Amino acid sequence: MEIEKHRDFSKLRLKEISNRMSQIPQLKDSSLCVFATGSYGRLEASENSDIDLFLIDTDDIKQTSNLNKTIINLSGAGL
């Protein structure tokens, strides 16, 4: 069934992205929460879907600096 194919594709791709993001040193000690919206968030993505990732700093005391955000963006550019 087509819906299952999209769900399986979405889960596989999100797992790949999660694994790659876990290798970014700047994310290891951060308190960032990463979530996907759109077709990936609904597990309806296909090979032609773009991915909408959002990173939210969940630490109220220590906020992520703009420099760290830039480094994360550059490190993850190949995602």
Backbone hydrogen bonds, N-H to C=O, Kabsch-Sander energy under -0.5 kcal/mol:
donor,donor_aa,acceptor,acceptor_aa,energy
5,K,1,M,-1.6
6,H,2,E,-2.1
7,R,3,I,-2.4
8,D,4,E,-2.8
9,F,5,K,-2.4
10,S,6,H,-2.7
11,K,7,R,-2.5
12,L,8,D,-2.3
13,R,9,F,-2.6
14,L,10,S,-2.6
15,K,11,K,-2.1
16,E,12,L,-2.2
17,I,13,R,-2.4
18,S,14,L,-2.6
19,N,15,K,-2.5
20,R,16,E,-2.3
21,M,17,I,-2.8
22,S,18,S,-1.9
23,Q,20,R,-1.1
24,I,21,M,-1.6
27,L,24,I,-1.9
28,K,24,I,-0.7
28,K,25,P,-0.9
29,D,25,P,-0.6
30,S,27,L,-1.1
33,C,56,I,-3.1
35,F,54,F,-2.4
37,T,52,D,-2.0
40,Y,37,T,-0.8
41,G,37,T,-0.9
42,R,38,G,-1.8
43,L,40,Y,-1.0
44,E,39,S,-3.8
45,A,39,S,-0.6
49,S,46,S,-1.9
52,D,37,T,-0.6
53,L,51,I,-0.8
54,F,35,F,-2.7
56,I,33,C,-2.8
58,T,31,S,-2.5
58,T,56,I,-0.7
60,D,58,T,-0.8
63,Q,61,I,-0.7
69,K,65,S,-2.2
70,T,66,N,-2.3
71,I,67,L,-2.5
72,I,68,N,-2.6
73,N,69,K,-2.4
74,L,70,T,-2.5
75,S,71,I,-2.8
76,G,72,I,-2.3
77,A,74,L,-1.0
79,L,76,G,-2.3
